[in-house]
Amino acid sequence: RTRPERVAADKGYSSRKIRAYLRRRGIKSAIPERLDQINGRLSRGESLCHLDRAAYRRRNLVERCFNKLKQNKALATRYDKRARHYQAMVALACLRLWLP
């Protein structure tokens, strides 16, 4: 596939433009709404957006994994300028996470 089946993002990406773009492309979204958007929908008499909580929880799992990888200083600051060197550092950081 050239496009994802679903996009999971935090509240910072909750906007009408982003949701409309995803709908046009046929991509489902798992983006919670901000409180001001919820209040605006309720005042206009619209229904609230459905949030797939299971997909949003999986997003949190990925975010925690990135956080653990970024604890490696060479990855966080990207000392290696060549892509293959950086990819090797990512592989080493993953090995350090998976090995006891």
C-alpha positions in Angstrom: 0.0 0.0 0.0 1.1 3.5 -0.7 -1.1 5.0 2.0 -1.8 4.0 5.6 -5.0 2.4 6.6 -5.2 4.4 9.8 -3.4 7.4 11.3 -3.1 7.7 15.1 -2.0 11.1 16.4 -2.3 13.3 19.6 -4.6 16.2 20.1 -2.1 18.6 18.5 -3.1 17.2 15.1 -6.9 17.6 15.7 -8.1 20.1 13.2 -10.8 20.2 10.5 -8.3 20.5 7.7 -6.4 17.4 8.8 -9.6 15.3 9.3 -11.0 16.4 6.0 -7.7 15.6 4.2 -7.7 12.1 5.7 -11.4 11.5 4.8 -10.7 12.6 1.2 -7.9 10.0 1.0 -10.0 7.3 2.6 -7.7 7.1 5.7 -9.3 6.4 9.1 -8.1 8.5 12.0 -7.6 7.9 15.7 -7.2 11.5 16.9 -8.9 12.7 20.1 -10.6 16.1 19.9 -9.5 19.1 22.0 -12.0 20.4 24.5 -12.7 23.6 22.5 -13.6 21.5 19.5 -15.9 19.3 21.6 -17.7 22.4 23.0 -18.0 23.9 19.5 -19.6 20.7 18.1 -22.0 20.5 21.0 -23.0 24.2 20.6 -23.7 23.6 16.9 -25.7 20.5 17.6 -23.3 18.1 15.9 -22.3 14.7 17.1 -18.9 14.0 18.5 -16.2 12.2 16.6 -15.7 8.5 17.3 -12.3 7.7 18.7 -10.9 4.2 18.2 -9.4 3.8 21.7 -7.5 0.6 20.9 -5.7 2.2 18.0 -4.9 5.2 20.1 -3.4 3.0 22.8 -1.2 1.3 20.2 0.1 4.8 19.3 1.2 5.2 23.0 3.2 2.0 22.7 5.1 3.3 19.7 5.7 6.6 21.4 7.2 4.9 24.4 9.5 2.8 22.2 10.8 6.0 20.4 11.4 7.5 23.9 13.5 4.5 24.9 15.5 4.7 21.7 16.0 8.4 22.0 17.7 7.8 25.4 20.7 6.9 23.3 22.5 10.2 22.9 23.8 9.4 19.4 20.3 8.8 18.2 18.7 11.8 19.9 21.2 14.3 18.5 22.0 12.5 15.3 25.7 12.7 15.4 26.0 10.4 12.3 25.2 12.3 9.2 25.2 9.3 6.8 22.0 7.3 6.6 23.6 3.9 6.9 25.6 4.9 10.0 22.4 6.2 11.6 20.6 3.1 10.7 23.4 1.0 12.3 23.0 3.1 15.5 19.3 2.4 15.5 19.9 -1.3 15.1 22.4 -1.2 18.0 20.0 0.7 20.2 17.3 -1.8 19.4 19.6 -4.7 20.3 20.4 -3.0 23.6 16.7 -2.8 24.4 16.0 -6.4 23.5 19.0 -8.1 25.1 19.0 -8.4 28.9 
